[in-house]
């Protein structure tokens, strides 16, 4: 004989399924929030990288213009040979 009669066990089985489905829903919501946050952080990093690339590009062009006006002091000198 089962611990509970089958006509009474149905309520507990339904409650167990509801608890299980609620836990699954909460887990999926938490993971979804984490994925959303990570995606937002990746977008911010990509934007930061683009801005840094623009700044580096401006610095490189500024250095190229300056280097053309002021060549390095050791220009034309050869390294000593051994």
FIFIGU-134914 format. One record per residue (C-alpha): residue in three letters; y, x, z negated; residue number from 1. Coordinates in steps of 0.02 Angstrom, whole numbers, plus 32768, in hexadecimal, padded with zeros to 4 digits. Example, Ala and Ser with C-alpha at 12.3 -4.5 7.8 and 13.67 -1.06 7.14 Angstrom:
2
+-----+------+------+------+-----+
|   r |   py |   px |   pz |   k |
+-----+------+------+------+-----+
| ALA | 7F1F | 8267 | 7E7A |   1 |
| SER | 7FCB | 82AC | 7E9B |   2 |
+-----+------+------+------+-----+
// end
This chain:
82
+-----+------+------+------+-----+
|   r |   py |   px |   pz |   k |
+-----+------+------+------+-----+
| UNK | 8000 | 8000 | 8000 |   1 |
| UNK | 80AE | 8046 | 802D |   2 |
| UNK | 812E | 806F | 7FA8 |   3 |
| UNK | 819D | 7FE1 | 7FE6 |   4 |
| UNK | 8164 | 7F45 | 8040 |   5 |
| UNK | 8190 | 7F50 | 80F8 |   6 |
| UNK | 8205 | 7EBB | 80EF |   7 |
| UNK | 8272 | 7F16 | 806E |   8 |
| UNK | 8267 | 7FC5 | 80BC |   9 |
| UNK | 82C6 | 7F8F | 8158 |  10 |
| UNK | 836B | 7F8B | 80F8 |  11 |
| UNK | 8353 | 803E | 80BB |  12 |
| UNK | 8322 | 807C | 8168 |  13 |
| UNK | 83BE | 802C | 81B2 |  14 |
| UNK | 842A | 807A | 8129 |  15 |
| UNK | 83DB | 8125 | 8148 |  16 |
| UNK | 8400 | 8116 | 8202 |  17 |
| UNK | 84B4 | 80E5 | 81DE |  18 |
| UNK | 84CC | 817A | 816A |  19 |
| UNK | 847E | 81EE | 81EB |  20 |
| UNK | 84EA | 81AB | 8279 |  21 |
| UNK | 8585 | 81B7 | 820B |  22 |
| UNK | 855F | 826E | 81E6 |  23 |
| UNK | 8544 | 8290 | 82A0 |  24 |
| UNK | 85EA | 823D | 82C8 |  25 |
| UNK | 8647 | 82A3 | 8244 |  26 |
| UNK | 85F6 | 8343 | 8283 |  27 |
| UNK | 8627 | 831F | 8338 |  28 |
| UNK | 86D9 | 82F6 | 8302 |  29 |
| UNK | 86E8 | 839A | 82A2 |  30 |
| UNK | 86A3 | 8401 | 8333 |  31 |
| UNK | 8716 | 83A5 | 83AD |  32 |
| UNK | 87AD | 83CF | 8341 |  33 |
| UNK | 8779 | 8486 | 833B |  34 |
| UNK | 8760 | 848F | 83F8 |  35 |
| UNK | 880A | 843D | 8413 |  36 |
| UNK | 885E | 84BA | 839D |  37 |
| UNK | 8809 | 854E | 83F1 |  38 |
| UNK | 883A | 850F | 849E |  39 |
| UNK | 88EF | 84FE | 8463 |  40 |
| UNK | 88EC | 85B0 | 841D |  41 |
| UNK | 88A3 | 85F4 | 84BF |  42 |
| UNK | 8930 | 859E | 8521 |  43 |
| UNK | 89B0 | 85EC | 84AB |  44 |
| UNK | 8963 | 8698 | 84C2 |  45 |
| UNK | 8964 | 8685 | 857F |  46 |
| UNK | 8A1B | 8653 | 857B |  47 |
| UNK | 8A41 | 86E8 | 850A |  48 |
| UNK | 89E4 | 875A | 8582 |  49 |
| UNK | 8A48 | 8716 | 8615 |  50 |
| UNK | 8AEC | 8731 | 85B8 |  51 |
| UNK | 8AB8 | 87E2 | 8588 |  52 |
| UNK | 8A8B | 8804 | 863E |  53 |
| UNK | 8B37 | 87CA | 8675 |  54 |
| UNK | 8B8B | 8838 | 85F2 |  55 |
| UNK | 8B1D | 88CD | 8622 |  56 |
| UNK | 8B47 | 88AF | 86D9 |  57 |
| UNK | 8C00 | 88B2 | 86B3 |  58 |
| UNK | 8BEB | 894F | 864B |  59 |
| UNK | 8B89 | 89A4 | 86D6 |  60 |
| UNK | 8C0D | 897A | 8757 |  61 |
| UNK | 8C96 | 89B7 | 86E1 |  62 |
| UNK | 8C37 | 8A5A | 86C5 |  63 |
| UNK | 8C1D | 8A71 | 8780 |  64 |
| UNK | 8CD7 | 8A5E | 87A0 |  65 |
| UNK | 8D02 | 8AD5 | 8712 |  66 |
| UNK | 8C7F | 8B54 | 874A |  67 |
| UNK | 8CC7 | 8B55 | 87FA |  68 |
| UNK | 8D73 | 8B7D | 87B3 |  69 |
| UNK | 8D36 | 8BFD | 8734 |  70 |
| UNK | 8C9C | 8C5F | 876D |  71 |
| UNK | 8C32 | 8CB1 | 86E5 |  72 |
| UNK | 8C73 | 8D59 | 86AA |  73 |
| UNK | 8BD6 | 8DB5 | 86DA |  74 |
| UNK | 8BDA | 8D74 | 878D |  75 |
| UNK | 8BAD | 8DFC | 8808 |  76 |
| UNK | 8B60 | 8E6E | 8785 |  77 |
| UNK | 8AAB | 8E9A | 8798 |  78 |
| UNK | 8A34 | 8EAB | 8709 |  79 |
| UNK | 8A01 | 8F60 | 86E7 |  80 |
| UNK | 895C | 8F8F | 8736 |  81 |
| UNK | 88DA | 8FEE | 86D4 |  82 |
+-----+------+------+------+-----+
// end
